[in-house]
Amino acid sequence: MPERQTELFLPKDVYNARPEENIHDCPSDSVHVNNRLVLWFPAIIACLLGACSEGAWNNPYPDGEETSNVMYSSFSERPKHLDPVRSYSSNEYQFIAQIYEPPLQYHYLVRPYKLIPLTATRLPQVRYLNAAGRPVSWERDEPIAFTEYIVSIQPGIHYQPHPALAKDDEGNARYLDLGTDDLEGINVLGDFTMNGTRELTAADYVYQIKRIASPYLHSPIAGVMREYIVGFDTFRKQVSERYKDSPKGVWQDLREIDFVGLSVDDRYTYRIRIEGQYPQLVYWLAMPFFAPMPWEAEKFYSQQGMEERNIILNWYPVGTGPFMLTENNPNLRMVMEKNPNFHGELYPSHGEAQDREKGLLDDAGKALPLLDRAVFSLEKENIPYWNKFLQGYYDASGVSSDSFDQAIQFGSQGDVQLTELMQEKDIQLETSVTASILYMGFNMMDPVVGGDSERARLLRRAISIAVDYEEYISIFANGRGIPAQGPVPPGIFGNIGGEAGINPYVYEWVDGEPKRKDIEEARQLMALAGYVDGFDHASGKPLILYFDTPGAGPGAKAHFNWLRKQYQKLGIQLVIRATDYNRFQEKMRKGTGQIFQWGWNADYPDPENFFFLLYGPNAKVKHSGENTANYQNPEFDRLFEQMKNIENGSARLEIIRQMTQILQRDAPWLWGHHPKAFSLFHDWYKNVKPNLMANNLLKYKRVDGEHRDRKRAEWNRPNYWPLIILFVLLLASFIPAVFGFYRREHSTLK
């Protein structure tokens, strides 16, 4: 906020004493002047203190936003892809998921996670077909050759205002056939004077799926979709053939190329046909990859001269969602504002039992979005962000290791509590176990730690006991995590809790909770494997193992030292091989690493999305898949193929139990831990509930701007007393000069 300019002045007669008044009585004049200064001093102080009422000088936001319905957050690095066909990271999704709308979404409040329509009128209709294309029932024994998903979307949905959709007076596209001269004076998207819109159609969804299959757009999910969507590879070949000689940047009109697995029934209905069964496809239909793309936008951005001006789809997205990106300045801030063409949606009217008590249903039935604007400022470091959060200039914050002790304390029972500082500020805390896993993997192709021999298996089990993940969570994660017993996190179907779910090769069930087995048991396993006290019984040489890791950032030394100590419990010498990320990736692709650390965040809430990380045909070396351990067990693979295509229920859960037991026995991973997310937010920030699957959460948030403004003023009140004291001292030093000047003038007049 600009500083208020406060005029500091003395009475004019102090500086301009009329000589005719009392000129013969210097002592009385001195008293007269001094008394006037004393009389004016309170007025001077009042002027200084009056400036305090103007609020904090450190407010980083413009005037007029103090009580507005604006959310303030941040980003730490520039989003690389804002085109939904390529975006696949959380820092990009915080923007594009508010702009683009796939047909489905997750219910904000209901748990377990539940898919509901977004632009669709209902969940997709599913048809099963035999090899001849005739409908069959999945309940019968007849083989299912294809599955069709029929998606119907709501009529009357329109895109945000955008130049690509602008029309001239005759109804023709205004900006889709531009020449070089037409771009004179155009530097940003806002320089185009006309905007337009049109209705969302089923063809827009089909067009986007074709973009996923395009070989030129390099969608990260193309490899997954080509396994299922009928005609995927054929379409890719047709695109390659048609545009192989086209210059870079030329628009590829994918509407003209047939895709057997996709069809448009009518203006609001389309179909996706897949090979066999893949129930998980419905989860993909809730991700931005499957959001619609108007062909006009792609053609608009492909015109000559656009890329040179950075007027591209990766910079200026266009969607039907509740928000649109109105400012993209990744060196300063990014701003999202309410889409004036948004089709409308209501805040949920039901959720879990405790949601009403928590105030999460106070806005039930209100029109979304609840915010008018969201401002994301660039913050590369945690500490500046944290300090601004405490001052009320950010509405919510995570908890980094730097700020953990200032924010969080543990009660006598180990329960998580907020510190007094947080409670005094009425800051709230939400915690949740993330749908992710951080694990340590063994390269199963390695001759020492890999393979399916009993010796290697015993070695892996011994290490699994020795590496104390409870200690790791306490030291390196500030207690924010739970040890994993298998690959599936809590909250996902297939996670088996309690005594039935513990890993019996690593834990015992003691007093109602899992307890890591004693290190002596691990040493006995080492002896059975032929490694007594860490020496190979056959060769007499010490056992040396290698941990491969990408780079060594802040805190890595402490982590590496801790890791070495875990292996030293068994007499194993662990050598850390830190390389750059590209070299590490090369080791993983070639299978030359031995032990490594990796992680996985769920794409969707299904156990298949975790078990496939250990499925043989997904092996990293042989098949370039996500099975980084290169684990292969024929029985596990058979069960996986059986499990992945059936509905959740007792039959599926029994298969999952068997799969989990195989993995616990073979120990291709140290199962590591499932991280916990800690989120802090001010009490003026409403409707906060962790949703680990949904990305389009901004529309549900609300702020009480007036309450926020009062708190900011209270927490950021300027301290003027040092300035006042300095002014008084300066004034005191100035008074003798005034008196001296007055005496000299008086003497001259005499």
C-alpha positions, 0 to 999 in steps of 0.5 A, spaced: 500 500 500 502 506 498 505 510 504 500 516 506 504 522 506 503 526 513 505 533 513 510 535 519 510 543 520 511 548 526 507 554 526 509 559 522 510 565 527 516 560 530 519 561 523 517 568 522 516 572 528 514 579 527 520 583 530 515 588 532 512 584 537 516 584 544 522 585 541 525 589 547 524 582 551 528 577 549 527 572 555 520 573 555 520 571 547 524 565 549 519 562 553 513 564 548 517 560 543 518 554 547 511 554 550 508 554 543 513 548 541 510 545 547 503 546 545 504 544 538 508 537 540 502 533 541 499 535 534 505 533 531 505 526 535 498 525 533 499 526 525 504 521 526 500 516 529 494 518 525 498 515 519 497 508 523 490 508 521 492 507 514 494 500 515 500 496 514 505 498 509 508 491 507 501 489 504 504 486 497 497 487 494 494 493 490 489 498 493 482 495 493 483 488 494 483 488 502 476 485 503 475 482 496 473 475 494 480 473 492 484 467 494 492 468 495 497 462 493 503 461 490 507 457 485 515 455 485 516 454 478 513 456 471 508 451 469 511 448 463 505 445 459 498 448 460 496 444 454 492 438 457 494 433 452 501 434 455 501 436 462 502 431 467 505 434 474 501 437 480 504 444 479 501 445 472 494 441 474 493 447 479 492 451 473 489 447 468 484 443 472 480 449 474 480 451 466 479 445 463 473 440 464 473 432 463 466 429 462 467 426 470 470 429 476 470 426 483 465 428 489 468 433 493 466 431 500 464 424 499 469 418 501 471 413 499 472 417 492 466 417 488 466 419 481 460 424 478 458 427 472 462 434 471 460 436 463 456 429 462 449 428 464 451 421 467 456 416 468 458 413 462 454 407 459 458 401 458 457 396 453 460 389 452 461 386 445 464 380 442 469 379 437 463 380 432 461 387 435 455 384 438 453 386 445 454 381 450 453 380 458 459 381 462 456 376 467 456 370 462 462 366 460 462 369 453 469 372 451 468 380 451 472 382 445 471 390 446 468 395 451 464 401 449 463 407 453 458 412 451 458 419 454 453 424 453 454 431 455 450 437 457 447 442 452 448 449 453 455 449 455 460 454 452 467 456 452 470 462 455 471 468 451 477 467 446 479 470 440 480 463 437 472 463 437 471 470 435 466 472 429 466 478 424 459 481 422 458 476 417 459 470 422 466 468 419 472 466 424 475 473 425 482 470 427 483 463 424 486 466 417 491 471 419 497 474 415 504 476 418 501 483 417 495 482 421 500 481 427 503 487 427 502 490 434 500 484 437 504 481 443 500 478 448 493 474 447 490 481 450 492 485 444 486 481 440 480 486 440 475 481 439 473 475 443 468 470 442 465 463 444 461 457 442 457 451 445 461 445 447 460 439 443 461 431 443 466 432 437 471 437 442 472 431 446 473 426 440 478 431 438 482 431 444 483 424 444 485 424 437 490 429 440 493 424 445 494 419 439 498 424 435 505 422 435 507 430 434 504 432 441 508 427 445 502 425 450 505 422 456 499 417 457 499 415 449 503 409 451 497 407 456 492 408 451 495 405 445 494 398 449 486 399 450 483 404 445 481 400 438 485 403 432 490 407 436 496 405 433 493 405 426 491 413 427 498 415 429 500 412 423 495 415 418 497 422 422 505 421 421 504 419 413 499 425 412 504 430 416 511 427 415 513 433 410 509 438 413 513 444 416 514 444 424 508 448 427 503 447 421 496 445 424 494 438 423 487 438 422 485 431 426 478 432 424 479 429 417 482 422 420 478 417 422 479 413 428 476 407 429 475 407 436 472 413 437 465 416 434 460 421 435 453 419 435 450 426 435 452 433 438 452 431 445 454 424 445 460 420 443 463 413 444 470 410 446 471 403 444 477 399 447 480 392 447 477 387 452 476 390 459 479 396 462 474 399 468 480 404 470 478 408 463 472 411 467 478 414 472 482 417 466 475 421 464 476 425 470 483 427 468 485 433 464 487 429 458 480 427 456 478 435 457 475 438 450 479 442 445 476 446 440 479 445 434 479 453 433 484 454 438 489 449 436 488 452 429 489 459 432 495 458 435 498 454 430 498 460 425 505 463 423 508 468 428 504 466 434 510 462 437 515 467 436 510 472 440 509 466 445 502 466 443 501 458 444 496 453 447 501 452 453 501 459 455 494 461 454 489 455 455 482 455 453 476 451 456 469 451 459 471 451 466 469 456 472 476 460 471 480 462 466 487 464 466 488 472 465 495 473 467 501 469 465 507 472 468 511 466 471 517 471 473 512 474 478 505 472 478 499 468 475 492 470 476 485 466 474 479 470 474 471 467 474 469 465 467 463 469 465 461 464 460 461 458 466 455 454 465 454 453 472 454 448 478 452 448 485 456 446 491 455 439 494 449 438 499 451 432 502 458 429 504 461 425 510 457 425 517 462 430 520 462 435 514 456 439 517 459 440 524 466 442 520 462 447 516 463 444 510 456 444 508 455 452 510 455 453 502 451 447 500 447 449 494 450 455 492 453 457 485 460 455 484 465 458 483 465 461 490 471 466 488 472 471 484 479 471 483 485 467 485 492 470 485 498 465 485 505 469 486 512 466 485 515 464 491 521 460 490 523 459 497 519 456 503 521 461 508 519 467 505 512 464 503 511 462 511 513 469 513 507 472 509 503 466 511 503 468 518 502 475 516 496 473 513 498 475 505 497 467 503 491 464 505 494 457 506 500 453 507 504 447 507 508 445 513 516 445 511 521 442 515 524 449 516 517 451 519 515 444 522 517 446 530 514 453 529 507 450 527 506 443 530 507 439 536 506 432 539 501 431 545 503 426 550 499 421 546 503 422 540 497 426 537 498 432 532 497 439 535 498 446 533 503 450 537 500 456 541 503 461 536 498 458 531 492 457 535 493 465 537 492 466 530 486 461 529 490 457 524 487 451 522 490 444 521 488 438 516 492 432 515 491 426 511 495 420 508 496 421 501 495 416 496 502 415 494 508 411 496 515 412 497 519 406 497 526 403 496 527 398 490 531 392 489 533 391 482 531 384 481 536 383 475 542 384 479 546 378 481 546 379 488 540 382 491 535 380 485 533 374 482 528 369 486 533 364 489 532 363 497 538 366 498 537 373 495 530 373 498 532 372 505 537 378 504 532 382 502 527 380 508 533 382 512 534 389 509 527 390 510 527 389 517 534 393 518 532 399 515 527 402 520 522 406 517 519 408 523 525 412 525 526 415 518 519 418 518 521 421 525 527 424 523 526 426 516 519 427 515 517 430 522 513 424 523 508 425 517 507 418 514 506 411 516 510 405 514 507 401 508 505 394 509 504 393 501 504 397 495 496 400 496 495 406 501 490 407 506 483 410 502 484 405 496 480 399 495 485 393 497 489 396 503 488 391 508 488 394 515 489 392 522 493 385 524 490 382 517 494 387 513 501 387 516 507 384 513 509 378 517 516 378 514 517 385 517 512 386 523 509 383 529 502 385 532 503 387 539 498 391 543 494 392 537 499 395 533 505 393 528 512 392 531 518 392 527 521 385 528 528 385 532 534 386 529 537 379 531 532 376 527 534 380 521 541 377 523 539 370 523 536 371 516 543 374 514 546 368 516 541 363 513 543 367 506 550 365 507 552 372 510 554 372 517 556 378 520 556 381 513 561 377 510 560 372 504 561 365 507 563 362 500 568 368 498 570 370 505 569 378 502 565 383 506 558 384 502 558 391 499 551 394 496 550 400 492 545 405 493 543 409 486 540 416 487 539 422 483 543 428 485 545 430 492 540 436 494 540 439 501 539 434 507 542 429 502 548 428 507 544 426 513 540 422 509 545 418 506 549 417 513 542 414 516 542 409 510 549 407 511 547 406 519 541 402 517 545 397 513 551 397 518 546 393 523 547 387 518 555 388 517 553 391 510 557 396 507 553 401 503 556 405 497 552 411 495 552 412 488 549 419 487 549 422 479 545 427 475 538 425 474 539 423 467 545 418 468 540 415 474 535 415 469 539 411 464 541 406 470 534 405 471 533 404 463 539 399 462 538 395 469 545 397 472 543 400 478 542 395 484 538 399 490 534 405 489 529 410 492 522 411 488 515 414 489 509 413 486 502 418 486 496 415 484 493 417 478 486 414 480 483 411 486 484 403 484 489 398 486 491 397 479 494 403 479 499 401 484 500 393 483 502 395 476 508 398 478 510 390 479 507 387 473 512 383 469 510 386 462 511 393 465 518 392 467 523 398 466 529 394 462 525 389 458 518 393 456 520 401 458 514 400 463 514 403 470 516 396 474 523 400 476 524 393 480 524 389 474 520 384 478 517 378 475 513 373 478 508 368 473 503 367 479 503 375 481 502 377 474 496 372 473 493 374 479 494 381 476 491 380 470 485 377 473 484 382 478 485 389 474 479 388 470 473 386 475 469 390 480 471 392 487 468 386 491 470 380 496 472 376 490 477 382 488 479 383 495 481 376 495 485 376 489 489 382 492 490 379 499 494 373 495 498 378 490 500 382 497 502 376 500 507 374 494 510 381 494 511 381 502 514 374 501 519 376 495 520 383 498 522 386 491 521 393 495 522 395 502 515 398 502 517 404 505 512 409 507 505 413 505 507 420 506 502 424 510 500 431 508 499 437 513 495 443 511 495 449 514 490 455 513 487 461 516 480 461 519 477 466 513 479 460 508 473 456 508 471 449 505 478 446 506 477 438 505 483 434 503 481 431 496 487 427 494 484 425 487 480 431 485 484 437 482 479 442 480 478 444 487 479 451 487 471 452 485 469 450 492 474 455 496 471 461 499 474 467 503 471 472 508 475 478 505 473 483 511 475 478 516 482 477 513 483 484 512 482 486 520 487 480 521 492 483 517 491 490 520 492 487 527 498 483 525 502 488 521 500 494 525 506 499 523 511 501 529 512 508 529 515 509 535 522 509 533 521 514 528 517 519 533 523 518 538 528 520 532 523 526 530 523 528 537 531 528 538 532 532 531 527 537 534 530 538 540 537 539 537 533 544 532 530 548 538 537 551 540 538 553 533 532 557 533 533 560 539 540 562 537 537 565 530 532 569 534 537 572 539 541 574 533 536 577 530 534 581 536 541 583 537 541 586 530 535 590 531 537 593 537 
